[in-house]
Structures are given as structure tokens and as C-alpha cells.
């Protein structure tokens, strides 16, 4: 019985190569993955007659949600929160906030990172829409022929 040293060496070489590849792959750092979270919340006006109070409530909910979300997930890099308000059956976006963890740590201010929807107050019925001013000149009084005759050039068809 003869021992085939070449086969044994090739098996050990193969196992050694696989081990080296595995060891190298374990030492190579894996880049961090950016992790985002999107949250949508509905706030009921609870019969509030004041839009400013509803907006303050929305800002408070956003602030608490941002802080809680970042605290619960240390891998989270940014969070987006959309607040929708409900008043007398109408449902309208109030504000949208998107902030990164770094920006929040630097400046934990909701107003700095939020977009407010200016039509929400009217759409929810807290304020009446502005009516356009009525024009004193009527469109039926305009005569384009007379208007074109008024701006004749000098010596034109005289």
C-alpha cells in the first residue's frame, strides 16, 4: 500500500486556502448601512377651536417621536415623520419632518427640520378662505377696437 502524498498535500492546501479566505473575510470591515425610518401619525383636534393649539400638539408629538425612535434604534441614521390632522371630518397634512441623527443631536428643534403646510388651517375649517377682491372694471366694458384706436402712431393713416 502506497501513500499518495500529492493528494494529501493538495487536500491540506485546499483546506488551508479556504481557511485563509475565511479568516481574511472576517477581518475586512463591512461598511455601515444607513438606516431610515418613516412614520405617519394622525392627530385628532379633539374639538379644539384653535389651529395654533393643534399645531403645538403636532410639534410635541413629532419631538417625542424623533427622540423615542433614535433612542430605540442606535443604527438609525435618519427619521421622517408626517403628521396629519383631523378636524370635523376633514383630514389634512399639518407638517412633515425629516432629520438625521447628527442634525438632531446638534439642534433638537422641530421648527428647524419641519415643513409646514400653509393651507391646513383653511382646509381644516379653522379659518375662512380669503375671497378675491372684485374688480370695479367689468370685462364687458372693454372694447378692443377702441383700445387699439387710442394708441395710434403719429401720421398713421391720416
C-alpha positions in Angstrom: 0.0 0.0 0.0 1.5 3.3 -1.0 0.5 6.7 0.3 -0.1 9.3 -2.3 1.5 12.3 -0.7 0.5 14.6 -3.5 -3.3 14.0 -2.9 -2.8 14.6 0.8 -0.9 17.8 0.2 -3.5 19.1 -2.3 -6.3 18.4 0.2 -4.4 20.2 3.0 -3.6 23.0 0.6 -7.3 23.4 -0.4 -8.4 23.4 3.3 -5.6 25.9 4.2 -6.7 28.2 1.3 -10.3 28.1 2.4 -9.3 28.8 6.0 -7.2 31.8 4.8 -10.0 33.1 2.7 -12.4 32.8 5.6 -10.0 34.5 8.0 -9.5 37.3 5.6 -13.2 37.9 5.0 -13.7 38.1 8.8 -11.1 40.8 9.2 -12.4 43.0 6.3 -14.7 45.7 7.9 -18.2 45.8 6.5 -19.3 49.3 5.8 -22.1 50.7 7.9 -25.5 50.7 6.4 -27.6 53.8 6.6 -31.0 53.0 8.1 -34.0 55.3 7.8 -37.5 55.1 9.3 -40.7 56.7 8.1 -43.6 57.3 10.4 -47.1 58.7 9.7 -49.3 59.8 12.6 -52.9 61.2 12.8 -53.8 63.8 15.4 -57.4 64.4 16.2 -58.2 68.1 17.0 -60.5 66.8 19.8 -62.9 69.6 19.3 -60.2 72.3 19.6 -61.3 75.6 18.2 -57.7 76.9 17.8 -55.4 75.8 15.0 -52.3 77.0 16.9 -53.1 74.6 19.7 -53.4 71.7 17.2 -50.1 72.7 15.6 -48.3 72.8 19.0 -49.7 69.4 19.7 -48.3 68.1 16.4 -44.9 69.6 17.1 -44.9 67.9 20.6 -45.8 64.5 19.0 -43.0 64.9 16.4 -40.4 65.8 19.0 -41.3 62.9 21.2 -41.4 60.5 18.2 -38.0 61.6 17.0 -36.4 61.2 20.4 -38.0 57.8 21.0 -37.2 56.5 17.6 -33.5 57.4 17.8 -33.3 56.0 21.4 -34.9 52.7 20.4 -32.6 52.1 17.4 -29.0 53.1 17.6 -28.3 52.1 14.0 -30.9 54.6 12.7 -29.4 57.4 10.7 -32.5 59.5 9.9 -36.2 59.6 10.5 -39.1 61.1 8.6 -42.4 61.9 10.4 -45.6 63.1 8.7 -48.4 64.5 10.9 -51.9 64.5 9.6 -54.6 66.5 11.4 -58.3 65.7 11.7 -60.9 68.3 12.4 -64.7 67.9 11.9 -64.2 65.0 9.5 -61.5 66.8 7.4 -58.1 65.1 7.3 -55.2 67.3 6.1 -51.4 67.1 6.4 -50.1 69.6 9.1 -46.3 69.1 8.9 -43.6 66.9 7.7 -40.2 66.5 9.5 -37.1 64.8 8.2 -34.0 64.9 10.3 -30.7 62.9 10.6 -29.4 61.8 14.0 -26.4 64.1 13.6 -28.5 67.1 12.9 -30.9 66.3 15.7 -28.1 66.0 18.2 -26.7 69.3 17.0 -30.0 71.1 17.0 -33.0 69.3 18.6 -35.6 71.9 17.3 -38.7 70.7 15.4 -39.2 74.0 13.6 -35.7 73.8 12.0 -36.3 70.4 10.4 -40.1 70.7 9.6 -42.1 71.7 6.6 -45.5 73.2 7.5 -48.5 73.1 5.1 -49.8 76.6 5.0 -53.3 75.6 3.7 -54.0 73.3 6.5 -55.7 75.9 8.7 -58.2 76.8 5.9 -58.7 73.2 4.8 -59.5 72.0 8.3 -62.0 74.8 8.8 -60.2 76.8 11.4 -60.2 79.9 9.2 -62.3 81.0 6.3 -60.6 81.3 2.9 -59.9 84.8 1.6 -62.3 85.9 -1.1 -60.7 87.5 -4.2 -61.3 91.2 -4.5 -64.0 92.1 -7.1 -62.8 94.2 -9.9 -64.5 97.6 -10.4 -64.0 97.4 -14.2 -66.1 94.9 -15.9 -64.8 92.7 -18.7 -67.9 93.5 -20.8 -66.9 97.2 -20.8 -63.6 96.5 -22.6 -63.7 97.3 -26.3 -60.5 96.1 -28.0 -61.2 98.1 -31.2 -61.5 101.4 -29.3 -58.4 100.5 -27.3 -56.4 99.8 -30.4 -57.5 103.1 -31.9 -56.4 105.1 -28.9 -52.7 104.2 -29.4 -52.3 105.3 -33.0 -48.9 106.3 -34.1 -48.3 109.8 -35.4 -49.0 110.1 -39.2 -50.6 106.7 -39.3 -53.4 106.6 -41.9 -54.1 110.3 -41.6 
